[in-house]
Amino acid sequence: MRDAFLSELTEGECLALPFLFEFWAMEHQLPPEGDWRAWVIMGGRGAGKTRAGAEWVRACVEGALPLSPGRCKRVALVGETLDQVREVMVFGESGLLACSPPDRRPEWQATRRCLVWPNGAEAMVFSAHDPEALRGPQFDAAWVDELAKWKKARETWDMLQFALRLGERPQVCVTTTPRNVGVLKELLALESTVVTRAKTEANRANLAASFLEEVRARYGNTRLARQELDGVLVSGASLGCGRGALDGGDAGPGAGHAGARTL
């Protein structure tokens, strides 16, 4: 059926198809319907979280035509460091520049630490090491990457909430591998939060087969594997090293919290 569909496309439609994310996306990468404030994409390493976040930003800022206004005009891109935002969220293989078609591709203005789209929409870059930088600017959308590993997660998250005050319904997309940290568990407990989840294997078509074989063989069903590969929020001791990282463990409150809606 897909081959028949592709054979009927014009040359222009074929060129546009790689950038029609709805056609290629996995279920956990598509924005949930309904009235939500925060969408948490919680998955294992390589599960396609970055691509989902970048495509969500595209959907927010792009209009029907390259110069047409989108739903959002000012977006915050927040990662642990400025380098990580730039190299993963902006210039990465699944980042905003790589995901954007040529006629809609934003321009990177390094001195401003800002992406500017042809229609005038902007996305400004922030580091979680400097939460005070979010005091002053205001946004109608934000993409937050790897919230669970930020050293100043609570301070930065709080400052971002005060900055999300433009438009009729400001929203934030959070892409993260889970960790048993307070700010993530509190976010998952909110009724205004929706969650999609995926194991690393969900994106196996885009990953090296040897990678999956090696990490599964090495880490099996350990607590570290459940967190880093299965995308499960695991309770208990640190998973950094030692026997605690290798023992099985129960999923924490975020695995199925009564507050957030899991899709």
N, C-alpha and C positions, 0 to 999 in steps of 0.2 A: 504493500500500500504506500509506503514512504517513497519507494522508487518511482511509482506511478505519479505521485504528487510532485516529486522533483523534476520529472521529465516534462511536466506541463508548465514549468516556470519560465518566464522570460529571462533574458540575460541580466536585466536590471534587478529583477526579483532574486535571482541567484546570488548576485553580489550583496544584496541586502540581508539575505537569509542568515549568515553567520552572526549578525548583530541583533537578530530577533530572539531574545533570550527565552521568551515564553515557549518557543518551539523546542529548545534544547534542554531547558532547565529540568532538574529533578524536583520532586515534590517539596522537599525541605528548603529549596532555594527560592520558592515563590512567595511573595508577600501574602500574609493572611488577609482575609476579608474581615470586615467589621470595624468597630470603633476601638482601636487600641492606641496606647501611648508608646509602648516599647515592644519591639519584636526582637526576641533573643533567639539567635541561631546558634545552637549549642551542638557541637559535633567533634568528632575525632580529627586528628591531624590529616590534612589533605582531603577533607570531606566536601570541599567546595564552598566553604564559608566566605572566603574573601571575594570570590566571584559573585556570590549572592549579594553581599554588601555593596559592591561596586555597581551591580545592575540595579539595585534598589535606588541608589543615588541617581543613576541615569534616569530612571523612571520618574523620579521626583522633579528633576530640573529640566528635562527635555519636553518640548512641545510637539505639536503635530508636524511642524516644519522646522528646519534648523534654526530659524530666527524667531520662531513662535515661543511665547513664554510658557514655562511649565508650571506645575503646582507650587514649586518652591524656588526661591531666589537666592537664599543665603543658607549654606550648609556648613556645619562644623565637621571636620575630619579629625578624630582624636585617637591617638595610639600611645603606646608607652613612651616612645621618644620621637623626636622630629625625624630622625633618620629612618625609623621604622615606618612612620606614616608615609614618608616620601618613597621609600624603596619597595614597600608592600602595597599600600593602598593607592598610591598615585602611579608609580612607574613599574610596579610588579607585573608578572605574567598574567595575573588575574585582576590587575588594578584598573583604575578608571581610564587611563589613556589606552590601554590595550583593548578594553571592552567597547570603546566608542568608535562609531563609524567615522570616516574621514570628514564628512561635512558637519558633524556634530562634536568633533573632538575638541575638548577644552585646551586652552593654552596654559602652560605652567609658568607663572611669574615668580621666579625664585626670590627676588628681593622682598616681595610681599608674602611669600609662603602661601600662595593662593592659586587655585585653578579658576580660569574664567572661560565660560562657554560662549559660543557665538551669539546666543540670545541674551547675554548679559548676566546670567546666573553665576554665582561665585561659591567656591568651597574653600574655606580657610583651614589651615593645618595647625594643630595644637598638640603639645606633649603633655602626658599625664604627670610628668615631673614638675610641671609649672601650672598648677590649677588656677593661680591668680590671673593667668593670661586670659581666662574665660570670663573675667569680671570686666564688663563693659560691652563687648560684642553681643549681638543678638541674632537668633537664627530661627528658621522655620523647620529645620530638619538637621539631624546629626547621624553620622556613622561612627560607631565606637568599636575599635578592634582590640581583642584580647583583654577585655576589662578585668578578668579574673587574675591576671598576673601583674597588674599595676601596683607599684609600691605605694602610691598615694591615691589609691582607687576611690576611697570615700570622699576625700576632699575634691578631687577632680570631678567625680560624678555629681556631687552636690552643686558645684559651680556651673556645670553644664545644664542642670535642671533649671537654674535661674535664667540661663541664657536662651533656653528654648521658649520664646515668648512671641514669636511672629506668626502671622497667618491664622487661619481658622482652626487648624488642628496640627500643631507641631508634633513631630514623631521622631523616634530614635530607633535605629537598627543596631543591635549589639551582636557582633560576631565573636565567639569565644570558645576556646576549649575550657571545659569546666574545671574549677578548683573550689575547694571547700572554704570559701571566704565570705565574710558577712555581707558585703555590698551586693554580691551576686545572689545570695540566698534571699536577701530582702527584696531585690528586684523581682525574683521569681515568685515571691509571695503576693505581689500586687495583682489585683483583679484587672488592672489596665495593661498587664503584660501578657503577651502571647508567645509561645515557644514552639520552634520546630527543631527536630533532632535528627542526627544521622551518624552512623558509624563511618569510619574511614573507608570501609569496603563499598559504601554507596557510590563512591566516585572512582571505583577501581579502573574504569575505562581510561582515566586520565593519569593513572599512577603506574609506576614501574612494578611489574609483577614480582620481581625479586625483593622489592621493598616490603610488600605485604607479606610475602612468605617469610622473610627474615624476622620482621617484628612480631608476627604471630608466633613463630617458632620460639623466639627468644623470651617473649613476655606472656604468651598464653592467655590465661584468664586471671592474671595478677591484678592487683588494685591499680597499678600503673597503667596496665593495658586498658582496663575499664574506663579510666579517665582519659588517657591520651588517644586511644583508638576507638573505643565505643562511645565516647562523649558523655559518660555518666558522671554526675556529681557524686563523688565518693566521700563518705564521712570518715572521721577518725584522724589518725596521726598523719604526719607529713609523708608525702610520697617521694621525696627527693632521693633517698637512698636507704640501704639497709633492708632488714627483713620486712618492715612495714610496707615497703613498696612491692613486695612479692606475694604477700598474703592476700587471700580474697577478702573483700570487705563489703559491707552493706552500703547501698546507695544512700546518699544524704537526702535532706528534705527537698532539694532541688530536682531530684529524679522524678518526682510526681507530686509536686506541691499543690495544695488545695487552691492556692490563689491564682497562679498563672494558668492560662488555658493552653494545653498542649495539643498541637495539631498534627 
